[in-house]
C-alpha cells in the first residue's frame, strides 16, 4: 500500500487497521488513537521511516506500522 502523506502537513487519524492485534496495541501504547491529529515531521531512510508529532510527542514509525494508519 502506498502511503500518501506530505512533510509538514497534519492529518486527523480516522482508523488503525491491521490483522495483527499486537501492531494495533503497539500504536496505541505510543499514544496513537483514532481522532488524533498527526503531523508528519519528516520521511527518512528511502521513505521507510516516518517521523510524526502528536499530542506533544514525537515518534518514528516504520513503513509497515505507518501503513496501518488511515487518514
N, C-alpha and C positions, 0 to 999 in steps of 0.2 A: 504494500500500500504506500502510495506517495503521500508524504506529509507536506501540506501546503500552509506554511506559516512564514511570516516575514520578521526579520530582526527589527526590534524597537516598536513592535506592534503588540497590542493587548487583545486577548480573546477570552470571552466567557466560556468556561468548560460546560458542555452540555451533557457529556456522558463518558464513563470509563468502560471500555469493552475489552474483555479478554476471556479466553477459555480457561485460563489458569487463575484460580482464585488467589493464589499467592502473589501474583503480579498486582492484582487489584488491591490486596491488603498492603503491599509494599507502597504503592502510590498513596493510599490513604494514610499510612504511617508517616509519610513525608508531608502530609497536610493537604494533599490534592483531593478535592471533593467536587462533585457536580455543583455548578454555580460559582465556583471560584474564578476570579478574574486573573488570568495568567499572562504575563508579559514575556515575550521572547527577547532575551538579552543578547544572545549570540548563538551561532551554529558553527561548530568547530569539528576538526578531525574528519575532513572529507564528508561533511554533512551527516556524521554518525553520532554526534553528541550535541544535545540541545541544552543551553543554559537558560533557565527560567526563573522568573521572580514573581512571587505572590505572597500576600499577607505578611510582608516584611522578611520573607525568607528567600534564599536563592539556592537552587538545586540544579544538578546536571542529570539529564536522563539520556539513556542510550536510545538508539533508533527504535528498537523493539518496544521499549516502555513508552516512548513518545507516540508510537502508532496505536496505542490503546486509548489515547485521548481523542475525543470527538469535540470539535469546536463548532 
